[in-house]
Amino acid sequence: MAFLNFSTKNISEYTFVTIRAVQVRKNRLRKKFDIPSDVDFNNWMRELVDKADQI
């Protein structure tokens, strides 16, 4: 859903979890993949997929 540029609120509504749960998941992914906090998570996800498509 991040790839589709859904907001945190929209993701929480469609997955039936709290907004905080979505934020925690995004933060865990940021930590795991060393994504800086100043980088937009949705844009980072889209760039990752675009790079994979080019290979």
C-alpha positions, 0 to 999 in steps of 0.5 A: 500500500505504501507503493500505491502512495496510501497515507498512514491513515488509509492503510490503517483503515483498510487493514483494520489496525491502528494508525500507530501500528502502521507507524511502528511497521514503517519505522521498523522497515526504516530501521531494517533498510537504513532509510533516513528519516528525511526520506519519504517512505512511499517514494523510497518504496517506489524507487526501490521497485523502479530499480528492480524493474530496470534489472 
